Amino acid sequence: MTPQVWVDPISRPDLVDGASGVVLEADCFELHGRVLRFSWEHVMFEPQ
């Protein structure tokens, strides 16, 4: 994961893994009011 990589034309997310195409944005509950959490099992075996 590489921090603060520009992903044109979207923005500059917190972390980017260019090899796998994974983009992570970490936002606090105080400012955004909703946090989505995914377990490894859900992401790997139930992606829908």
N, CA, C and O atoms as a Tripos MOL2 file, in Angstrom:
@<TRIPOS>MOLECULE
protein
  192   191    48     0     0
PROTEIN
NO_CHARGES

@<TRIPOS>ATOM
      1 N           0.8340   -1.1730    0.0000 N.3       1 MET1
      2 CA          0.0000    0.0000    0.0000 C.3       1 MET1
      3 C           0.8850    1.2440    0.0000 C.2       1 MET1
      4 O           1.8620    1.3440    0.7430 O.2       1 MET1
      5 N           0.5070    2.1810   -0.8570 N.am      2 THR2
      6 CA          1.2280    3.4430   -0.9560 C.3       2 THR2
      7 C           0.2910    4.5740   -0.5440 C.2       2 THR2
      8 O          -0.8220    4.6650   -1.0640 O.2       2 THR2
      9 N           0.7130    5.4300    0.3700 N.am      3 PRO3
     10 CA         -0.1760    6.5070    0.8220 C.3       3 PRO3
     11 C          -0.2700    7.6550   -0.1810 C.2       3 PRO3
     12 O           0.6990    8.0010   -0.8570 O.2       3 PRO3
     13 N          -1.4880    8.2410   -0.2560 N.am      4 GLN4
     14 CA         -1.7340    9.4870   -0.9710 C.3       4 GLN4
     15 C          -1.2970    9.4600   -2.4360 C.2       4 GLN4
     16 O          -0.5770   10.3510   -2.8870 O.2       4 GLN4
     17 N          -1.7300    8.4370   -3.1780 N.am      5 VAL5
     18 CA         -1.4420    8.3330   -4.6060 C.3       5 VAL5
     19 C          -2.5970    8.9580   -5.3780 C.2       5 VAL5
     20 O          -3.7590    8.6960   -5.0680 O.2       5 VAL5
     21 N          -2.2900    9.7920   -6.3900 N.am      6 TRP6
     22 CA         -3.3420   10.4160   -7.1930 C.3       6 TRP6
     23 C          -3.9880    9.3660   -8.0920 C.2       6 TRP6
     24 O          -3.2940    8.7070   -8.8660 O.2       6 TRP6
     25 N          -5.3110    9.2020   -7.9990 N.am      7 VAL7
     26 CA         -6.0820    8.2750   -8.8230 C.3       7 VAL7
     27 C          -6.9730    9.1430   -9.7060 C.2       7 VAL7
     28 O          -8.0920    9.4880   -9.3260 O.2       7 VAL7
     29 N          -6.4740    9.4870  -10.8700 N.am      8 ASP8
     30 CA         -7.1660   10.4110  -11.7710 C.3       8 ASP8
     31 C          -8.3510    9.7260  -12.4210 C.2       8 ASP8
     32 O          -8.1900    8.5810  -12.8450 O.2       8 ASP8
     33 N          -9.5010   10.3110  -12.5360 N.am      9 PRO9
     34 CA         -9.8720   11.6520  -12.1200 C.3       9 PRO9
     35 C         -10.5760   11.6650  -10.7740 C.2       9 PRO9
     36 O         -11.2490   12.6440  -10.4490 O.2       9 PRO9
     37 N         -10.4430   10.6130   -9.9830 N.am     10 ILE10
     38 CA        -11.2080   10.5100   -8.7420 C.3      10 ILE10
     39 C         -10.6750   11.4460   -7.6700 C.2      10 ILE10
     40 O         -11.3260   12.4400   -7.3460 O.2      10 ILE10
     41 N          -9.5390   11.1600   -7.1290 N.am     11 SER11
     42 CA         -8.9480   11.9780   -6.0780 C.3      11 SER11
     43 C          -7.6330   11.3620   -5.6310 C.2      11 SER11
     44 O          -6.9870   10.6240   -6.3750 O.2      11 SER11
     45 N          -7.2520   11.6810   -4.4050 N.am     12 ARG12
     46 CA         -6.0280   11.1280   -3.8190 C.3      12 ARG12
     47 C          -6.4170   10.3760   -2.5550 C.2      12 ARG12
     48 O          -6.4320   10.9610   -1.4720 O.2      12 ARG12
     49 N          -6.7370    9.0720   -2.6750 N.am     13 PRO13
     50 CA         -7.1560    8.3100   -1.5020 C.3      13 PRO13
     51 C          -6.0050    8.0970   -0.5210 C.2      13 PRO13
     52 O          -4.8440    8.3670   -0.8240 O.2      13 PRO13
     53 N          -6.3650    7.6030    0.6650 N.am     14 ASP14
     54 CA         -5.3740    7.4060    1.7240 C.3      14 ASP14
     55 C          -4.3280    6.3560    1.3720 C.2      14 ASP14
     56 O          -3.1350    6.5760    1.5820 O.2      14 ASP14
     57 N          -4.7630    5.2220    0.8410 N.am     15 LEU15
     58 CA         -3.8380    4.1390    0.5000 C.3      15 LEU15
     59 C          -4.2270    3.5150   -0.8270 C.2      15 LEU15
     60 O          -5.4130    3.3450   -1.1110 O.2      15 LEU15
     61 N          -3.2280    3.1710   -1.6490 N.am     16 VAL16
     62 CA         -3.4720    2.5460   -2.9520 C.3      16 VAL16
     63 C          -2.4900    1.4000   -3.1390 C.2      16 VAL16
     64 O          -1.2960    1.5420   -2.8750 O.2      16 VAL16
     65 N          -3.0020    0.2650   -3.5970 N.am     17 ASP17
     66 CA         -2.1540   -0.8570   -4.0000 C.3      17 ASP17
     67 C          -2.3260   -1.0070   -5.5070 C.2      17 ASP17
     68 O          -3.2860   -1.6250   -5.9680 O.2      17 ASP17
     69 N          -1.4030   -0.4460   -6.2650 N.am     18 GLY18
     70 CA         -1.4960   -0.4580   -7.7120 C.3      18 GLY18
     71 C          -1.4810   -1.8470   -8.3130 C.2      18 GLY18
     72 O          -2.1200   -2.0740   -9.3410 O.2      18 GLY18
     73 N          -0.7680   -2.7880   -7.7020 N.am     19 ALA19
     74 CA         -0.6720   -4.1460   -8.2330 C.3      19 ALA19
     75 C          -2.0080   -4.8790   -8.1830 C.2      19 ALA19
     76 O          -2.3660   -5.5860   -9.1250 O.2      19 ALA19
     77 N          -2.7460   -4.7130   -7.0870 N.am     20 SER20
     78 CA         -4.0190   -5.4270   -6.9400 C.3      20 SER20
     79 C          -5.2220   -4.5610   -7.3010 C.2      20 SER20
     80 O          -6.3220   -5.0800   -7.4860 O.2      20 SER20
     81 N          -5.0250   -3.2420   -7.4050 N.am     21 GLY21
     82 CA         -6.1340   -2.3490   -7.7090 C.3      21 GLY21
     83 C          -6.9810   -1.9860   -6.5040 C.2      21 GLY21
     84 O          -8.0820   -1.4580   -6.6570 O.2      21 GLY21
     85 N          -6.4770   -2.2630   -5.2990 N.am     22 VAL22
     86 CA         -7.2160   -1.9550   -4.0780 C.3      22 VAL22
     87 C          -6.9510   -0.5010   -3.6750 C.2      22 VAL22
     88 O          -5.8070   -0.0480   -3.6290 O.2      22 VAL22
     89 N          -8.0420    0.2130   -3.3840 N.am     23 VAL23
     90 CA         -7.9540    1.6000   -2.9430 C.3      23 VAL23
     91 C          -8.6710    1.7040   -1.6060 C.2      23 VAL23
     92 O          -9.8160    1.2680   -1.4870 O.2      23 VAL23
     93 N          -8.0180    2.2760   -0.5960 N.am     24 LEU24
     94 CA         -8.5990    2.4200    0.7320 C.3      24 LEU24
     95 C          -8.6910    3.8890    1.1210 C.2      24 LEU24
     96 O          -7.7460    4.6590    0.9460 O.2      24 LEU24
     97 N          -9.8290    4.2510    1.6420 N.am     25 GLU25
     98 CA        -10.0310    5.6030    2.1640 C.3      25 GLU25
     99 C         -10.5100    5.4540    3.5950 C.2      25 GLU25
    100 O         -11.5300    4.8110    3.8410 O.2      25 GLU25
    101 N          -9.7950    6.0350    4.5360 N.am     26 ALA26
    102 CA        -10.1360    5.9330    5.9460 C.3      26 ALA26
    103 C         -10.7510    7.2480    6.4050 C.2      26 ALA26
    104 O         -10.0620    8.2650    6.4750 O.2      26 ALA26
    105 N         -12.0290    7.2340    6.7140 N.am     27 ASP27
    106 CA        -12.7290    8.4250    7.1720 C.3      27 ASP27
    107 C         -13.2280    8.2040    8.5880 C.2      27 ASP27
    108 O         -13.6100    7.0930    8.9550 O.2      27 ASP27
    109 N         -13.2220    9.2510    9.3700 N.am     28 CYS28
    110 CA        -13.6610    9.1250   10.7500 C.3      28 CYS28
    111 C         -15.1830    9.2150   10.8540 C.2      28 CYS28
    112 O         -15.8320    9.8720   10.0400 O.2      28 CYS28
    113 N         -15.7250    8.5690   11.8320 N.am     29 PHE29
    114 CA        -17.1740    8.5660   12.0640 C.3      29 PHE29
    115 C         -17.6770    9.9710   12.3940 C.2      29 PHE29
    116 O         -18.7830   10.3480   12.0050 O.2      29 PHE29
    117 N         -16.8750   10.7300   13.1020 N.am     30 GLU30
    118 CA        -17.2840   12.0720   13.5240 C.3      30 GLU30
    119 C         -17.6340   12.9700   12.3370 C.2      30 GLU30
    120 O         -18.6040   13.7260   12.3980 O.2      30 GLU30
    121 N         -16.8570   12.8920   11.2680 N.am     31 LEU31
    122 CA        -17.0770   13.7680   10.1210 C.3      31 LEU31
    123 C         -18.0310   13.1870    9.0850 C.2      31 LEU31
    124 O         -18.6940   13.9340    8.3650 O.2      31 LEU31
    125 N         -18.1050   11.8770    9.0040 N.am     32 HIS32
    126 CA        -18.8620   11.2600    7.9200 C.3      32 HIS32
    127 C         -20.0930   10.4870    8.3780 C.2      32 HIS32
    128 O         -20.9810   10.2340    7.5640 O.2      32 HIS32
    129 N         -20.1770   10.1100    9.6220 N.am     33 GLY33
    130 CA        -21.3850    9.5100   10.1710 C.3      33 GLY33
    131 C         -21.6480    8.0630    9.8140 C.2      33 GLY33
    132 O         -22.5780    7.4600   10.3480 O.2      33 GLY33
    133 N         -20.8480    7.4870    8.9190 N.am     34 ARG34
    134 CA        -21.0790    6.0880    8.5750 C.3      34 ARG34
    135 C         -19.7620    5.4540    8.1960 C.2      34 ARG34
    136 O         -18.9860    5.9990    7.4110 O.2      34 ARG34
    137 N         -19.5270    4.2750    8.7780 N.am     35 VAL35
    138 CA        -18.3200    3.5180    8.4830 C.3      35 VAL35
    139 C         -18.7320    2.1430    8.0060 C.2      35 VAL35
    140 O         -19.5180    1.4650    8.6680 O.2      35 VAL35
    141 N         -18.2120    1.7260    6.8710 N.am     36 LEU36
    142 CA        -18.4770    0.3910    6.3440 C.3      36 LEU36
    143 C         -17.2650   -0.4840    6.6310 C.2      36 LEU36
    144 O         -16.1340   -0.1400    6.2870 O.2      36 LEU36
    145 N         -17.5220   -1.6110    7.2620 N.am     37 ARG37
    146 CA        -16.4310   -2.5330    7.5830 C.3      37 ARG37
    147 C         -16.6930   -3.8590    6.8920 C.2      37 ARG37
    148 O         -17.8160   -4.3630    6.8920 O.2      37 ARG37
    149 N         -15.6570   -4.4110    6.3110 N.am     38 PHE38
    150 CA        -15.7560   -5.6830    5.6180 C.3      38 PHE38
    151 C         -14.7240   -6.6390    6.1910 C.2      38 PHE38
    152 O         -13.5470   -6.2980    6.3100 O.2      38 PHE38
    153 N         -15.1640   -7.8260    6.5410 N.am     39 SER39
    154 CA        -14.2150   -8.8330    7.0160 C.3      39 SER39
    155 C         -13.5500   -9.4850    5.8100 C.2      39 SER39
    156 O         -14.0790   -9.4380    4.6990 O.2      39 SER39
    157 N         -12.4030  -10.0840    6.0300 N.am     40 TRP40
    158 CA        -11.6810  -10.7660    4.9640 C.3      40 TRP40
    159 C         -12.5480  -11.8560    4.3490 C.2      40 TRP40
    160 O         -12.5590  -12.0280    3.1300 O.2      40 TRP40
    161 N         -13.2710  -12.5890    5.1820 N.am     41 GLU41
    162 CA        -14.1130  -13.6730    4.6830 C.3      41 GLU41
    163 C         -15.1910  -13.1590    3.7360 C.2      41 GLU41
    164 O         -15.4550  -13.7780    2.7050 O.2      41 GLU41
    165 N         -15.8210  -12.0260    4.0780 N.am     42 HIS42
    166 CA        -16.8540  -11.4800    3.2070 C.3      42 HIS42
    167 C         -16.2690  -11.0030    1.8720 C.2      42 HIS42
    168 O         -16.8470  -11.2470    0.8130 O.2      42 HIS42
    169 N         -15.1450  -10.3390    1.9310 N.am     43 VAL43
    170 CA        -14.5430   -9.8360    0.7090 C.3      43 VAL43
    171 C         -14.0920  -10.9840   -0.1940 C.2      43 VAL43
    172 O         -14.2580  -10.9210   -1.4120 O.2      43 VAL43
    173 N         -13.5350  -12.0060    0.3890 N.am     44 MET44
    174 CA        -12.9900  -13.1150   -0.4150 C.3      44 MET44
    175 C         -14.0460  -14.1060   -0.8930 C.2      44 MET44
    176 O         -13.9680  -14.6040   -2.0160 O.2      44 MET44
    177 N         -15.0370  -14.3960   -0.0400 N.am     45 PHE45
    178 CA        -15.9620  -15.4790   -0.3470 C.3      45 PHE45
    179 C         -17.4020  -15.0350   -0.6240 C.2      45 PHE45
    180 O         -18.2030  -15.8290   -1.1170 O.2      45 PHE45
    181 N         -17.7380  -13.7900   -0.3160 N.am     46 GLU46
    182 CA        -19.0740  -13.2720   -0.5770 C.3      46 GLU46
    183 C         -18.9770  -11.8430   -1.1210 C.2      46 GLU46
    184 O         -19.5100  -10.9270   -0.4950 O.2      46 GLU46
    185 N         -18.3240  -11.6220   -2.2530 N.am     47 PRO47
    186 CA        -18.0790  -10.2740   -2.7430 C.3      47 PRO47
    187 C         -19.3470   -9.4930   -3.0860 C.2      47 PRO47
    188 O         -19.3270   -8.2630   -3.0600 O.2      47 PRO47
    189 N         -20.4350  -10.1680   -3.4010 N.am     48 GLN48
    190 CA        -21.6570   -9.4560   -3.7300 C.3      48 GLN48
    191 C         -22.2300   -8.7670   -2.5040 C.2      48 GLN48
    192 O         -23.2680   -8.1120   -2.5930 O.2      48 GLN48
@<TRIPOS>BOND
     1     1     2 1
     2     2     3 1
     3     3     4 2
     4     3     5 am
     5     5     6 1
     6     6     7 1
     7     7     8 2
     8     7     9 am
     9     9    10 1
    10    10    11 1
    11    11    12 2
    12    11    13 am
    13    13    14 1
    14    14    15 1
    15    15    16 2
    16    15    17 am
    17    17    18 1
    18    18    19 1
    19    19    20 2
    20    19    21 am
    21    21    22 1
    22    22    23 1
    23    23    24 2
    24    23    25 am
    25    25    26 1
    26    26    27 1
    27    27    28 2
    28    27    29 am
    29    29    30 1
    30    30    31 1
    31    31    32 2
    32    31    33 am
    33    33    34 1
    34    34    35 1
    35    35    36 2
    36    35    37 am
    37    37    38 1
    38    38    39 1
    39    39    40 2
    40    39    41 am
    41    41    42 1
    42    42    43 1
    43    43    44 2
    44    43    45 am
    45    45    46 1
    46    46    47 1
    47    47    48 2
    48    47    49 am
    49    49    50 1
    50    50    51 1
    51    51    52 2
    52    51    53 am
    53    53    54 1
    54    54    55 1
    55    55    56 2
    56    55    57 am
    57    57    58 1
    58    58    59 1
    59    59    60 2
    60    59    61 am
    61    61    62 1
    62    62    63 1
    63    63    64 2
    64    63    65 am
    65    65    66 1
    66    66    67 1
    67    67    68 2
    68    67    69 am
    69    69    70 1
    70    70    71 1
    71    71    72 2
    72    71    73 am
    73    73    74 1
    74    74    75 1
    75    75    76 2
    76    75    77 am
    77    77    78 1
    78    78    79 1
    79    79    80 2
    80    79    81 am
    81    81    82 1
    82    82    83 1
    83    83    84 2
    84    83    85 am
    85    85    86 1
    86    86    87 1
    87    87    88 2
    88    87    89 am
    89    89    90 1
    90    90    91 1
    91    91    92 2
    92    91    93 am
    93    93    94 1
    94    94    95 1
    95    95    96 2
    96    95    97 am
    97    97    98 1
    98    98    99 1
    99    99   100 2
   100    99   101 am
   101   101   102 1
   102   102   103 1
   103   103   104 2
   104   103   105 am
   105   105   106 1
   106   106   107 1
   107   107   108 2
   108   107   109 am
   109   109   110 1
   110   110   111 1
   111   111   112 2
   112   111   113 am
   113   113   114 1
   114   114   115 1
   115   115   116 2
   116   115   117 am
   117   117   118 1
   118   118   119 1
   119   119   120 2
   120   119   121 am
   121   121   122 1
   122   122   123 1
   123   123   124 2
   124   123   125 am
   125   125   126 1
   126   126   127 1
   127   127   128 2
   128   127   129 am
   129   129   130 1
   130   130   131 1
   131   131   132 2
   132   131   133 am
   133   133   134 1
   134   134   135 1
   135   135   136 2
   136   135   137 am
   137   137   138 1
   138   138   139 1
   139   139   140 2
   140   139   141 am
   141   141   142 1
   142   142   143 1
   143   143   144 2
   144   143   145 am
   145   145   146 1
   146   146   147 1
   147   147   148 2
   148   147   149 am
   149   149   150 1
   150   150   151 1
   151   151   152 2
   152   151   153 am
   153   153   154 1
   154   154   155 1
   155   155   156 2
   156   155   157 am
   157   157   158 1
   158   158   159 1
   159   159   160 2
   160   159   161 am
   161   161   162 1
   162   162   163 1
   163   163   164 2
   164   163   165 am
   165   165   166 1
   166   166   167 1
   167   167   168 2
   168   167   169 am
   169   169   170 1
   170   170   171 1
   171   171   172 2
   172   171   173 am
   173   173   174 1
   174   174   175 1
   175   175   176 2
   176   175   177 am
   177   177   178 1
   178   178   179 1
   179   179   180 2
   180   179   181 am
   181   181   182 1
   182   182   183 1
   183   183   184 2
   184   183   185 am
   185   185   186 1
   186   186   187 1
   187   187   188 2
   188   187   189 am
   189   189   190 1
   190   190   191 1
   191   191   192 2
@<TRIPOS>SUBSTRUCTURE
     1 MET1         2 RESIDUE 1 A MET
     2 THR2         6 RESIDUE 1 A THR
     3 PRO3        10 RESIDUE 1 A PRO
     4 GLN4        14 RESIDUE 1 A GLN
     5 VAL5        18 RESIDUE 1 A VAL
     6 TRP6        22 RESIDUE 1 A TRP
     7 VAL7        26 RESIDUE 1 A VAL
     8 ASP8        30 RESIDUE 1 A ASP
     9 PRO9        34 RESIDUE 1 A PRO
    10 ILE10       38 RESIDUE 1 A ILE
    11 SER11       42 RESIDUE 1 A SER
    12 ARG12       46 RESIDUE 1 A ARG
    13 PRO13       50 RESIDUE 1 A PRO
    14 ASP14       54 RESIDUE 1 A ASP
    15 LEU15       58 RESIDUE 1 A LEU
    16 VAL16       62 RESIDUE 1 A VAL
    17 ASP17       66 RESIDUE 1 A ASP
    18 GLY18       70 RESIDUE 1 A GLY
    19 ALA19       74 RESIDUE 1 A ALA
    20 SER20       78 RESIDUE 1 A SER
    21 GLY21       82 RESIDUE 1 A GLY
    22 VAL22       86 RESIDUE 1 A VAL
    23 VAL23       90 RESIDUE 1 A VAL
    24 LEU24       94 RESIDUE 1 A LEU
    25 GLU25       98 RESIDUE 1 A GLU
    26 ALA26      102 RESIDUE 1 A ALA
    27 ASP27      106 RESIDUE 1 A ASP
    28 CYS28      110 RESIDUE 1 A CYS
    29 PHE29      114 RESIDUE 1 A PHE
    30 GLU30      118 RESIDUE 1 A GLU
    31 LEU31      122 RESIDUE 1 A LEU
    32 HIS32      126 RESIDUE 1 A HIS
    33 GLY33      130 RESIDUE 1 A GLY
    34 ARG34      134 RESIDUE 1 A ARG
    35 VAL35      138 RESIDUE 1 A VAL
    36 LEU36      142 RESIDUE 1 A LEU
    37 ARG37      146 RESIDUE 1 A ARG
    38 PHE38      150 RESIDUE 1 A PHE
    39 SER39      154 RESIDUE 1 A SER
    40 TRP40      158 RESIDUE 1 A TRP
    41 GLU41      162 RESIDUE 1 A GLU
    42 HIS42      166 RESIDUE 1 A HIS
    43 VAL43      170 RESIDUE 1 A VAL
    44 MET44      174 RESIDUE 1 A MET
    45 PHE45      178 RESIDUE 1 A PHE
    46 GLU46      182 RESIDUE 1 A GLU
    47 PRO47      186 RESIDUE 1 A PRO
    48 GLN48      190 RESIDUE 1 A GLN
